[in-house]
């Protein structure tokens, strides 16, 4: 007996370690839905695929010309840039206009969504007008917004090789065309035919009232280090790669732009003040691929969640005051069963994009983050960060203490694995009251599998990965995750998720990048559009057999510019109240939240309406609590009784239905 007890004491450490490993496996092993569960879930949804019309006459490419030092990885360098946004550009009251970046032509195109109203105008490419451009520049994304506050929808285009361009919509235009927009520099540059502004390589932009002064500001997230002439094939050098595969802090710098003024008319103008050194050095110089902006704690100041390739994501708690931008990092807590790699601010996966939504109906926002999740390739996992705070008061307290109360539950919920993830959108596509998750995946499509060489790079010493010469050959013909397909995670009966992309006909083996959502035809069902890398974009009209009710809110500022007057050309859509939030309570006590989003994600941008699915047998009235800031920066809130369906409200000191 003594011998047995002694043996147990000697083996105790090993026994405890084994028990811990078994427990961690049982807790963390990913759930995968059965075929029967997938069929049951898929029956709630249906989408009809439509081609998106694009203008002709531009030469096509399948790969970009790059700096000579990047020649051996030119397919890798060419792996991003496809982007898409849905919004109401012509003021007809519907999110039936698309702004898409076509990597085959390096053009930013405006085109109507397919359908009955597709003939309103012909697709066209935006023009840079008299602004200096060069062949070593290419657009990477398009963000709709009203940047001069005249009530008309403008477009922000961000690029590699220069600073972003504002395309301001002119008053008096009778139809959408290239002539309907005035190209304006976001960053003032010296006049002349040659570009003299900063050389940025921007991969993400989002719009929000960061300082709480009542006007929308702009966040610009850059990827390659500032000054890198990535797309200039006439030069060699002046470029580098990340200095680590998990802690890369040598990327492009991030910038904020505060709104300072704007005018409308036939020669519209907008002015923004660039604000430098807002973020700490390591936070500002990550390799940015995605960003989500929204007010998490109810103080009407939007937080910022940054998604970095080669380094930790950053959740920034907003502590700004009008005219003064200030953020503080919030850090996730670890438990014995929480790997460091899955903890906010300490995660080491390749963050490609994110979105926010309420997965469990507690009235608090959760996050989904796209990472690289390819079996026998690079097996990280997506993050489905679910809030653990009791309520907004508790959340505000924890954020003010630098804590981020979210836990990753992707393994338990069945969303851990999908592919080489990019953009993601959380939306209720069947009005069931349970949001689904649409995710873009895939990297480089070709015929020569390069996963083995990439795995060697992923395990290489950090001292060598910053040099492009250390990277494997990834050029024309290489394939890394090229056959991966769009993911569509929908909630099953037991509250977990099933990827039903194949069952819905969405599993097309073409690398996808951006996802845009909006109700293009006003039927209450969200449609979506997908940007595909070096392939045509596709539009999915929602034909789901939904019996669920919904609440839709089109919220615009109460101002002269948002009157919708069509006496001078196209009607004005109105200045969206970006950051406004709605909390909806049904008669049976269920709670739903929604927001006017200014451009969260990777390269896909949802329309500026709030859409909330309510489930079946909901007729109203609904209790709706609205929160916003008016154009003076004053925080406002109001309780309304609204029936299900679409509503258009103007927000000033009070909310008024139009």
C-alpha positions as CSV (number, residue, x, y, z in Angstrom):
1,X,0.0,0.0,0.0
2,X,2.9,2.3,0.9
3,X,4.5,1.4,-2.4
4,X,1.3,2.3,-4.3
5,X,1.0,5.6,-2.5
6,X,4.6,6.5,-3.2
7,X,4.2,5.6,-6.9
8,X,1.1,7.8,-7.1
9,X,3.0,10.7,-5.5
10,X,5.8,10.3,-8.0
11,X,3.5,10.2,-11.0
12,X,1.1,12.9,-9.7
13,X,2.5,15.6,-12.0
14,X,2.2,13.4,-15.1
15,X,-1.3,12.3,-14.1
16,X,-2.5,15.9,-13.7
17,X,-0.9,16.9,-17.0
18,X,-2.6,14.0,-18.8
19,X,-6.0,14.9,-17.1
20,X,-5.5,18.5,-18.2
21,X,-4.8,17.5,-21.8
22,X,-7.8,15.2,-21.9
23,X,-10.1,17.9,-20.5
24,X,-8.7,20.5,-22.8
25,X,-9.3,18.2,-25.8
26,X,-12.9,17.5,-24.7
27,X,-13.6,21.2,-24.1
28,X,-11.8,22.5,-27.2
29,X,-12.4,19.9,-29.9
30,X,-14.3,21.5,-32.8
31,X,-17.9,20.5,-33.4
32,X,-18.8,19.5,-36.9
33,X,-22.5,19.4,-38.0
34,X,-23.9,16.2,-39.5
35,X,-25.3,15.9,-43.0
36,X,-28.8,15.7,-41.6
37,X,-28.3,18.9,-39.5
38,X,-26.9,20.7,-42.6
39,X,-30.0,19.8,-44.7
40,X,-32.3,20.9,-42.0
41,X,-30.6,24.3,-41.6
42,X,-30.2,24.8,-45.3
43,X,-33.9,24.5,-45.9
44,X,-34.4,28.0,-44.2
45,X,-32.4,29.7,-46.9
46,X,-32.2,30.2,-50.7
47,X,-30.2,32.5,-52.9
48,X,-30.3,33.2,-56.7
49,X,-26.9,33.9,-58.3
50,X,-26.7,36.8,-60.7
51,X,-23.8,38.2,-62.7
52,X,-22.7,41.8,-62.0
53,X,-22.5,44.1,-65.0
54,X,-19.1,45.7,-65.5
55,X,-17.9,48.3,-68.1
56,X,-15.8,47.0,-71.0
57,X,-12.8,48.4,-72.8
58,X,-10.2,47.9,-70.1
59,X,-7.2,45.5,-70.5
60,X,-7.4,42.4,-68.3
61,X,-4.7,41.0,-66.1
62,X,-4.3,37.9,-64.0
63,X,-1.4,39.1,-61.9
64,X,0.1,42.5,-61.0
65,X,3.5,44.0,-61.9
66,X,5.5,44.3,-58.7
67,X,8.7,45.7,-57.2
68,X,11.7,43.6,-58.5
69,X,12.4,42.3,-55.0
70,X,8.9,40.9,-54.9
71,X,9.1,39.2,-58.3
72,X,9.3,35.6,-56.9
73,X,6.2,36.2,-54.8
74,X,4.2,38.4,-57.3
75,X,1.2,36.1,-56.9
76,X,1.3,36.6,-53.2
77,X,1.5,40.3,-53.6
78,X,-1.4,40.1,-56.0
79,X,-3.6,38.2,-53.6
80,X,-5.7,41.1,-52.3
81,X,-7.6,44.1,-53.7
82,X,-11.0,42.7,-54.8
83,X,-13.6,44.7,-52.9
84,X,-17.3,45.5,-52.9
85,X,-19.9,47.7,-51.2
86,X,-23.7,48.0,-51.3
87,X,-25.4,51.3,-50.7
88,X,-28.0,53.8,-52.0
89,X,-26.0,56.1,-54.3
90,X,-28.8,57.6,-56.4
91,X,-31.2,58.4,-53.6
92,X,-34.0,56.0,-54.7
93,X,-34.3,54.7,-51.2
94,X,-32.9,51.2,-51.9
95,X,-29.4,49.7,-51.3
96,X,-29.3,48.7,-54.9
97,X,-26.0,50.2,-56.0
98,X,-22.6,48.5,-55.9
99,X,-19.1,49.9,-55.8
100,X,-16.6,47.2,-56.6
101,X,-12.8,47.0,-57.2
102,X,-12.0,44.7,-60.1
103,X,-8.5,43.4,-59.7
104,X,-8.5,42.3,-63.4
105,X,-8.6,45.9,-64.5
106,X,-7.5,47.8,-61.4
107,X,-10.6,49.9,-61.8
108,X,-13.2,51.0,-59.2
109,X,-16.6,50.4,-60.7
110,X,-20.1,51.7,-59.8
111,X,-22.9,49.4,-61.1
112,X,-26.5,48.7,-60.2
113,X,-27.5,45.5,-58.5
114,X,-29.1,43.0,-61.0
115,X,-32.9,43.1,-61.0
116,X,-35.9,45.1,-62.2
117,X,-34.1,48.5,-61.6
118,X,-30.8,47.5,-63.1
119,X,-31.3,49.8,-66.1
120,X,-31.2,53.1,-64.2
121,X,-27.7,53.8,-65.4
122,X,-24.8,52.1,-67.2
123,X,-21.9,50.6,-65.2
124,X,-18.9,53.0,-65.1
125,X,-15.4,53.3,-63.7
126,X,-14.7,56.2,-61.3
127,X,-12.3,58.8,-62.7
128,X,-9.4,60.4,-60.8
129,X,-10.0,63.6,-62.8
130,X,-7.1,65.9,-62.5
131,X,-5.5,64.2,-59.6
132,X,-2.0,62.8,-60.3
133,X,-1.9,59.0,-60.7
134,X,0.7,56.5,-61.8
135,X,1.0,52.9,-63.0
136,X,2.4,51.9,-59.6
137,X,-1.0,52.5,-58.0
138,X,-4.0,50.3,-57.6
139,X,-7.3,50.6,-55.8
140,X,-7.9,48.2,-52.9
141,X,-11.4,49.2,-51.5
142,X,-14.4,51.4,-51.7
143,X,-16.3,52.9,-48.7
144,X,-19.6,54.7,-49.3
145,X,-20.5,57.7,-47.0
146,X,-21.5,61.3,-47.0
147,X,-18.1,62.9,-46.5
148,X,-19.2,66.6,-47.1
149,X,-22.6,66.3,-45.3
150,X,-24.7,67.5,-48.2
151,X,-27.0,64.5,-48.0
152,X,-25.5,62.8,-51.1
153,X,-23.6,59.5,-51.0
154,X,-20.0,59.8,-51.8
155,X,-17.2,57.2,-52.2
156,X,-13.9,56.9,-50.5
157,X,-11.4,54.8,-52.5
158,X,-8.2,53.6,-50.8
159,X,-5.2,52.4,-52.8
160,X,-1.7,50.9,-52.8
161,X,0.9,53.5,-54.0
162,X,-0.8,56.7,-52.8
163,X,-3.2,58.3,-50.3
164,X,-7.0,57.7,-50.5
165,X,-9.2,59.6,-52.9
166,X,-12.7,61.0,-52.1
167,X,-15.2,60.9,-54.9
168,X,-17.8,63.5,-53.9
169,X,-21.2,63.4,-55.6
170,X,-22.2,66.6,-57.4
171,X,-25.5,68.3,-57.1
172,X,-27.4,68.6,-60.3
173,X,-26.4,65.2,-61.8
174,X,-29.5,63.5,-63.3
175,X,-28.0,60.0,-63.4
176,X,-25.0,58.2,-61.9
177,X,-22.0,58.4,-64.1
178,X,-18.3,59.2,-63.8
179,X,-19.1,62.8,-64.3
180,X,-21.4,62.8,-61.3
181,X,-18.4,62.6,-58.9
182,X,-15.7,65.1,-58.1
183,X,-12.3,63.4,-57.3
184,X,-10.7,65.1,-54.2
185,X,-7.6,64.3,-52.3
186,X,-8.1,63.2,-48.7
187,X,-4.5,64.2,-48.0
188,X,-3.7,67.6,-49.6
189,X,-0.8,67.3,-52.1
190,X,1.3,69.8,-53.9
191,X,-0.1,70.7,-57.3
192,X,1.3,69.3,-60.4
193,X,1.1,66.4,-62.8
194,X,3.3,64.1,-60.6
195,X,2.1,62.7,-57.4
196,X,3.9,64.1,-54.3
197,X,1.8,62.8,-51.5
198,X,2.6,59.9,-49.1
199,X,3.2,56.4,-50.5
200,X,0.7,54.3,-48.5
201,X,-0.4,50.7,-49.1
202,X,-3.9,50.8,-47.6
203,X,-5.8,47.6,-47.0
204,X,-8.7,48.8,-44.8
205,X,-10.7,51.9,-44.0
206,X,-13.7,52.4,-41.8
207,X,-15.8,55.5,-41.0
208,X,-17.1,56.5,-37.6
209,X,-17.5,59.6,-35.3
210,X,-14.4,58.6,-33.3
211,X,-14.1,61.9,-31.2
212,X,-17.8,62.4,-30.5
213,X,-18.2,65.8,-32.2
214,X,-21.1,64.7,-34.3
215,X,-19.2,64.3,-37.6
216,X,-17.9,61.1,-39.2
217,X,-14.1,60.6,-39.2
218,X,-12.0,58.2,-41.2
219,X,-9.6,55.5,-40.0
220,X,-7.0,54.3,-42.5
221,X,-5.1,51.0,-41.9
222,X,-2.0,50.4,-43.9
223,X,-0.3,47.1,-44.7
224,X,3.3,47.4,-46.2
225,X,5.6,49.9,-44.5
226,X,5.0,53.6,-45.5
227,X,7.0,54.5,-48.6
228,X,7.1,51.0,-50.0
229,X,6.9,51.1,-53.8
230,X,5.2,47.7,-53.9
231,X,3.7,48.0,-57.4
232,X,6.6,49.7,-59.1
233,X,8.3,47.1,-61.3
234,X,11.0,49.6,-62.4
235,X,12.7,49.6,-59.0
236,X,14.5,47.1,-56.8
237,X,14.5,47.5,-53.1
238,X,12.8,49.7,-50.6
239,X,10.5,47.0,-49.6
240,X,10.4,44.3,-46.9
241,X,8.1,41.7,-45.4
242,X,6.9,41.2,-41.9
243,X,9.6,40.8,-39.2
244,X,7.7,38.0,-37.5
245,X,5.0,35.4,-38.4
246,X,3.2,36.1,-35.1
247,X,4.5,39.5,-33.8
248,X,5.1,41.5,-36.9
249,X,5.1,45.2,-35.9
250,X,7.0,46.7,-38.9
251,X,3.9,47.2,-41.2
252,X,2.4,50.4,-42.5
253,X,1.3,53.1,-40.0
254,X,-2.4,53.7,-39.2
255,X,-3.9,57.2,-39.5
256,X,-7.1,59.0,-38.3
257,X,-8.7,61.9,-40.2
258,X,-11.1,64.2,-38.3
259,X,-13.8,65.9,-40.3
260,X,-13.4,69.7,-40.4
261,X,-15.8,70.8,-43.0
262,X,-17.6,70.3,-46.3
263,X,-19.7,71.9,-49.0
264,X,-22.1,70.6,-51.6
265,X,-23.1,71.9,-55.0
266,X,-21.7,71.4,-58.5
267,X,-18.1,71.7,-57.1
268,X,-18.4,69.8,-53.8
269,X,-15.5,69.8,-51.2
270,X,-14.7,68.1,-48.0
271,X,-11.8,68.7,-45.6
272,X,-10.3,66.4,-43.0
273,X,-7.4,66.9,-40.5
274,X,-4.9,64.1,-40.3
275,X,-4.2,63.2,-36.7
276,X,-0.9,61.4,-36.2
277,X,0.4,59.4,-33.2
278,X,-3.0,58.5,-31.8
279,X,-1.9,54.9,-31.2
280,X,1.1,53.4,-29.6
281,X,3.9,52.5,-32.0
282,X,3.4,48.7,-31.9
283,X,-0.4,49.1,-32.3
284,X,0.0,51.6,-35.2
285,X,2.4,49.5,-37.3
286,X,0.7,46.2,-37.5
287,X,0.0,44.6,-40.9
288,X,-3.7,45.7,-41.1
289,X,-6.2,43.7,-43.0
290,X,-9.5,44.3,-41.2
291,X,-11.2,46.7,-38.8
292,X,-14.6,46.8,-37.0
293,X,-15.8,50.1,-35.5
294,X,-18.8,50.3,-33.1
295,X,-19.9,51.5,-29.7
296,X,-19.6,48.5,-27.4
297,X,-20.3,50.1,-24.0
298,X,-23.1,52.5,-24.7
299,X,-21.2,55.8,-24.4
300,X,-21.8,56.8,-28.1
301,X,-18.1,56.6,-28.8
302,X,-17.1,53.8,-31.2
303,X,-14.5,51.3,-30.2
304,X,-12.1,50.0,-32.8
305,X,-11.1,46.3,-33.3
306,X,-8.1,45.9,-35.5
307,X,-7.3,42.7,-37.3
308,X,-3.6,42.2,-38.1
309,X,-1.8,39.7,-40.3
310,X,1.3,38.3,-38.6
311,X,0.4,39.7,-35.2
312,X,-2.2,40.2,-32.4
313,X,-5.5,41.8,-33.0
314,X,-6.1,45.0,-31.0
315,X,-9.3,46.0,-29.2
316,X,-9.2,49.7,-28.6
317,X,-11.5,51.3,-26.0
318,X,-12.5,54.8,-27.1
319,X,-11.8,57.5,-24.5
320,X,-11.8,60.4,-26.9
321,X,-13.3,63.9,-26.4
322,X,-14.4,66.3,-29.2
323,X,-11.2,67.3,-31.1
324,X,-9.0,64.9,-29.1
325,X,-8.6,61.2,-30.1
326,X,-7.6,58.8,-27.4
327,X,-7.8,55.0,-27.2
328,X,-6.6,52.4,-24.7
329,X,-6.0,48.8,-25.3
330,X,-8.2,46.2,-23.8
331,X,-6.8,42.7,-23.0
332,X,-8.5,39.4,-22.9
333,X,-8.2,37.2,-19.8
334,X,-6.7,33.8,-19.9
335,X,-7.9,30.7,-18.1
336,X,-6.2,27.2,-17.8
337,X,-8.2,26.2,-20.9
338,X,-7.6,29.4,-23.0
339,X,-4.5,29.3,-25.2
340,X,-2.5,32.5,-25.5
341,X,-3.1,32.4,-29.3
342,X,-6.9,32.7,-28.7
343,X,-6.8,35.7,-26.3
344,X,-7.6,39.2,-27.4
345,X,-4.3,41.3,-27.6
346,X,-2.2,38.1,-27.3
347,X,-3.5,36.1,-30.2
348,X,-1.0,35.1,-32.8
349,X,-3.1,34.0,-35.8
350,X,-3.4,35.8,-39.1
351,X,-6.4,38.2,-38.7
352,X,-7.9,38.9,-42.1
353,X,-11.2,40.6,-41.2
354,X,-13.9,40.8,-38.5
355,X,-17.5,41.8,-37.8
356,X,-19.7,42.3,-34.8
357,X,-23.1,40.9,-33.9
358,X,-25.1,39.5,-31.0
359,X,-24.9,35.7,-31.2
360,X,-26.7,34.9,-27.9
361,X,-29.4,37.6,-27.6
362,X,-28.0,39.2,-24.5
363,X,-28.0,42.7,-26.0
364,X,-24.1,42.8,-26.1
365,X,-22.0,42.7,-29.2
366,X,-19.8,39.7,-30.0
367,X,-17.1,39.3,-32.7
368,X,-16.2,36.9,-35.4
369,X,-12.6,37.0,-36.7
370,X,-11.4,35.3,-39.9
371,X,-8.1,33.5,-39.7
372,X,-6.2,30.8,-41.7
373,X,-7.9,27.5,-40.9
374,X,-6.8,24.9,-43.5
375,X,-6.2,21.3,-42.4
376,X,-2.9,19.9,-43.6
377,X,-2.0,23.5,-44.6
378,X,-1.9,26.0,-41.8
379,X,-4.4,25.0,-39.1
380,X,-5.2,28.0,-36.9
381,X,-8.9,28.7,-36.2
382,X,-11.4,31.4,-36.7
383,X,-12.4,33.3,-33.5
384,X,-16.0,33.5,-32.4
385,X,-15.6,35.9,-29.4
386,X,-18.7,35.8,-27.2
387,X,-19.1,38.5,-24.5
388,X,-19.0,37.3,-20.9
389,X,-20.0,40.7,-19.4
390,X,-23.2,40.9,-17.4
391,X,-24.5,44.0,-19.1
392,X,-23.3,47.2,-20.7
393,X,-22.5,48.7,-17.3
394,X,-20.3,45.8,-16.4
395,X,-18.8,45.9,-19.9
396,X,-18.0,49.6,-19.6
397,X,-16.4,49.1,-16.2
398,X,-14.2,46.3,-17.5
399,X,-13.2,48.1,-20.7
400,X,-12.2,51.2,-18.6
401,X,-10.0,48.9,-16.6
402,X,-8.3,47.6,-19.7
403,X,-10.1,44.2,-19.7
404,X,-11.7,42.6,-22.8
405,X,-14.5,40.2,-21.5
406,X,-14.8,38.0,-24.6
407,X,-14.1,34.3,-24.9
408,X,-13.5,32.4,-28.1
409,X,-16.1,29.6,-28.5
410,X,-15.5,28.8,-32.2
411,X,-14.6,25.2,-31.4
412,X,-17.7,24.5,-29.4
413,X,-20.0,26.4,-31.8
414,X,-18.7,24.8,-35.0
415,X,-17.2,27.8,-36.6
416,X,-13.5,27.2,-36.0
417,X,-12.6,25.9,-39.4
418,X,-13.5,27.1,-42.9
419,X,-10.4,27.9,-45.0
420,X,-8.1,30.8,-45.6
421,X,-10.5,33.4,-44.3
422,X,-11.0,37.0,-45.4
423,X,-14.0,39.3,-45.0
424,X,-17.0,38.2,-42.8
425,X,-20.5,39.6,-42.4
426,X,-22.9,38.7,-39.5
427,X,-26.5,39.1,-40.7
428,X,-29.9,37.6,-40.3
429,X,-30.6,36.4,-43.9
430,X,-33.8,34.5,-43.1
431,X,-35.3,36.9,-40.5
432,X,-35.3,34.0,-37.9
433,X,-33.9,36.1,-35.1
434,X,-30.6,34.2,-35.3
435,X,-27.9,35.8,-37.4
436,X,-25.8,33.7,-39.8
437,X,-22.1,34.2,-40.7
438,X,-21.0,34.7,-44.3
439,X,-17.2,34.4,-44.8
440,X,-15.0,34.8,-47.8
441,X,-12.1,32.3,-48.2
442,X,-9.3,31.2,-50.5
443,X,-5.9,32.6,-51.4
444,X,-4.1,32.1,-54.7
445,X,-5.6,29.9,-57.5
446,X,-3.3,27.9,-59.8
447,X,-2.1,24.4,-60.6
448,X,1.1,24.0,-58.6
449,X,0.4,23.3,-54.9
450,X,2.7,25.5,-52.7
451,X,1.4,24.5,-49.3
452,X,4.6,22.6,-48.4
453,X,6.8,25.6,-49.0
454,X,4.5,27.9,-47.1
455,X,4.6,25.5,-44.1
456,X,8.4,25.8,-44.1
457,X,8.1,29.5,-44.1
458,X,5.6,29.5,-41.3
459,X,8.1,27.7,-39.1
460,X,11.1,29.7,-40.1
461,X,13.1,31.9,-37.7
462,X,11.8,35.4,-37.3
463,X,15.2,36.7,-38.2
464,X,14.9,35.8,-41.9
465,X,11.2,36.1,-42.8
466,X,11.3,39.9,-43.2
467,X,13.4,39.5,-46.4
468,X,11.5,38.7,-49.6
469,X,14.4,36.4,-50.6
470,X,13.5,34.0,-47.8
471,X,10.0,33.5,-49.1
472,X,9.0,30.5,-51.3
473,X,8.2,31.0,-54.9
474,X,4.6,32.0,-55.2
475,X,4.0,33.3,-58.7
476,X,1.8,32.7,-61.7
477,X,0.5,29.1,-61.6
478,X,1.0,28.6,-57.9
479,X,-1.9,27.4,-55.8
480,X,-2.5,28.0,-52.1
481,X,-6.1,27.4,-51.0
482,X,-7.2,28.3,-54.5
483,X,-10.2,25.9,-54.5
484,X,-11.7,27.0,-51.2
485,X,-15.2,28.3,-51.2
486,X,-17.4,30.9,-49.5
487,X,-18.5,29.7,-46.0
488,X,-22.1,30.2,-44.7
489,X,-22.5,29.3,-41.1
490,X,-26.1,29.1,-39.9
491,X,-27.4,28.2,-36.4
492,X,-28.7,24.7,-35.8
493,X,-31.5,23.6,-33.5
494,X,-29.1,23.1,-30.6
495,X,-27.5,26.6,-30.9
496,X,-24.3,25.5,-32.7
497,X,-23.5,26.3,-36.3
498,X,-23.3,24.4,-39.6
499,X,-21.5,25.5,-42.8
500,X,-24.2,25.0,-45.4
501,X,-22.5,26.8,-48.3
502,X,-22.5,23.7,-50.5
503,X,-26.1,22.9,-49.7
504,X,-27.1,26.5,-50.8
505,X,-25.1,26.5,-54.0
506,X,-22.6,29.0,-52.7
507,X,-19.6,26.7,-52.8
508,X,-17.9,28.0,-56.0
509,X,-14.2,27.2,-55.9
510,X,-12.9,30.7,-56.6
511,X,-11.0,32.8,-54.0
512,X,-13.3,35.4,-52.5
513,X,-12.4,38.6,-50.7
514,X,-15.2,41.1,-49.8
515,X,-18.8,40.6,-48.8
516,X,-21.4,43.4,-48.9
517,X,-25.0,43.1,-47.6
518,X,-28.1,45.1,-48.1
519,X,-31.8,44.8,-49.1
520,X,-31.6,45.7,-52.8
521,X,-35.3,45.4,-53.6
522,X,-36.9,46.4,-50.2
523,X,-38.5,43.0,-49.6
524,X,-37.1,42.8,-46.1
525,X,-34.7,40.0,-46.9
526,X,-31.0,40.8,-47.0
527,X,-29.2,40.2,-50.3
528,X,-25.4,40.1,-50.6
529,X,-22.6,40.6,-53.1
530,X,-19.2,39.0,-53.2
531,X,-15.9,40.3,-54.6
532,X,-13.7,37.6,-56.1
533,X,-10.0,37.9,-56.6
534,X,-9.2,38.1,-60.3
535,X,-12.7,37.0,-61.2
536,X,-16.0,38.6,-61.7
537,X,-18.1,39.7,-58.7
538,X,-21.4,37.9,-58.0
539,X,-24.7,39.1,-56.6
540,X,-26.9,36.7,-54.5
541,X,-30.5,37.7,-54.4
542,X,-32.2,36.4,-51.3
543,X,-35.1,34.1,-52.1
544,X,-35.4,32.4,-48.8
545,X,-38.8,30.9,-47.8
546,X,-38.8,33.1,-44.7
547,X,-41.9,33.7,-42.6
548,X,-40.0,35.8,-40.1
549,X,-40.7,39.4,-39.4
550,X,-38.0,42.1,-39.4
551,X,-37.4,45.7,-38.4
552,X,-35.6,47.9,-40.9
553,X,-34.4,51.4,-40.1
554,X,-33.1,54.0,-42.5
555,X,-31.6,56.7,-40.2
556,X,-30.4,60.1,-41.5
557,X,-29.4,63.3,-39.8
558,X,-31.9,66.1,-39.6
559,X,-30.2,68.7,-41.8
560,X,-30.8,70.8,-44.9
561,X,-28.6,68.4,-46.8
562,X,-30.6,65.3,-46.1
563,X,-34.0,66.6,-47.2
564,X,-34.1,64.3,-50.2
565,X,-35.0,67.2,-52.5
566,X,-34.7,66.1,-56.2
567,X,-35.2,69.6,-57.7
568,X,-31.5,69.7,-58.6
569,X,-30.9,66.3,-60.2
570,X,-30.8,63.0,-58.3
571,X,-32.5,63.0,-54.9
572,X,-30.2,63.0,-51.9
573,X,-30.2,59.8,-49.9
574,X,-29.5,61.7,-46.7
575,X,-26.6,61.8,-44.4
576,X,-26.5,58.4,-42.5
577,X,-26.2,58.6,-38.7
578,X,-23.2,56.3,-38.6
579,X,-22.9,54.7,-35.2
580,X,-26.6,55.0,-34.3
581,X,-27.8,51.9,-32.5
582,X,-31.2,50.3,-32.0
583,X,-32.2,47.9,-29.2
584,X,-35.4,46.1,-30.0
585,X,-37.5,44.3,-27.4
586,X,-40.4,42.0,-28.5
587,X,-43.6,41.3,-26.6
588,X,-42.2,38.0,-25.4
589,X,-39.1,39.7,-24.0
590,X,-36.4,38.8,-26.6
591,X,-33.8,41.5,-27.2
592,X,-32.1,42.4,-30.5
593,X,-29.4,45.0,-31.4
594,X,-28.4,46.7,-34.6
595,X,-26.2,49.5,-35.7
596,X,-25.5,51.9,-38.7
597,X,-22.1,50.5,-39.7
598,X,-19.5,52.8,-41.2
599,X,-17.5,50.1,-43.0
600,X,-16.5,47.1,-40.8
601,X,-14.7,44.1,-42.2
602,X,-11.9,43.5,-44.7
603,X,-12.9,44.7,-48.2
604,X,-16.7,44.4,-48.1
605,X,-19.0,47.1,-46.8
606,X,-22.7,46.7,-45.8
607,X,-25.3,49.3,-46.6
608,X,-26.1,52.0,-44.1
609,X,-29.4,50.6,-42.8
610,X,-30.2,48.7,-39.6
611,X,-31.8,45.4,-40.4
612,X,-33.0,43.1,-37.5
613,X,-34.7,39.7,-38.0
614,X,-37.4,39.0,-35.4
615,X,-38.5,35.5,-36.0
616,X,-42.0,34.2,-36.8
617,X,-45.3,35.4,-35.3
618,X,-44.2,38.9,-34.5
619,X,-46.6,41.6,-35.4
620,X,-45.8,44.4,-33.0
621,X,-45.7,47.0,-31.7
622,X,-42.0,46.7,-30.9
623,X,-40.2,48.6,-28.2
624,X,-37.3,50.3,-29.9
625,X,-34.6,52.2,-28.0
626,X,-32.5,54.5,-30.2
627,X,-29.2,56.0,-29.3
628,X,-27.2,58.5,-31.4
629,X,-25.2,61.7,-31.6
630,X,-26.7,64.6,-33.4
631,X,-24.6,66.9,-35.7
632,X,-23.6,69.1,-32.7
633,X,-22.1,66.0,-30.9
634,X,-24.9,65.9,-28.3
635,X,-25.7,62.3,-27.2
636,X,-29.4,61.5,-27.8
637,X,-31.7,58.6,-27.0
638,X,-35.4,57.9,-27.5
639,X,-37.9,55.2,-27.0
640,X,-40.3,54.4,-29.9
641,X,-43.1,52.0,-30.6
642,X,-42.7,50.7,-34.2
643,X,-44.3,48.0,-36.2
644,X,-42.3,45.4,-38.1
645,X,-41.1,46.5,-41.6
646,X,-39.1,49.4,-43.0
647,X,-39.1,52.8,-41.4
648,X,-37.3,56.0,-42.4
649,X,-36.4,58.3,-39.5
650,X,-34.6,61.7,-39.3
651,X,-32.6,62.1,-36.2
652,X,-31.9,65.5,-34.7
653,X,-32.7,66.4,-31.1
654,X,-35.5,63.8,-31.5
655,X,-36.4,61.0,-33.9
656,X,-39.0,61.9,-36.5
657,X,-40.5,59.4,-38.9
658,X,-40.5,60.6,-42.5
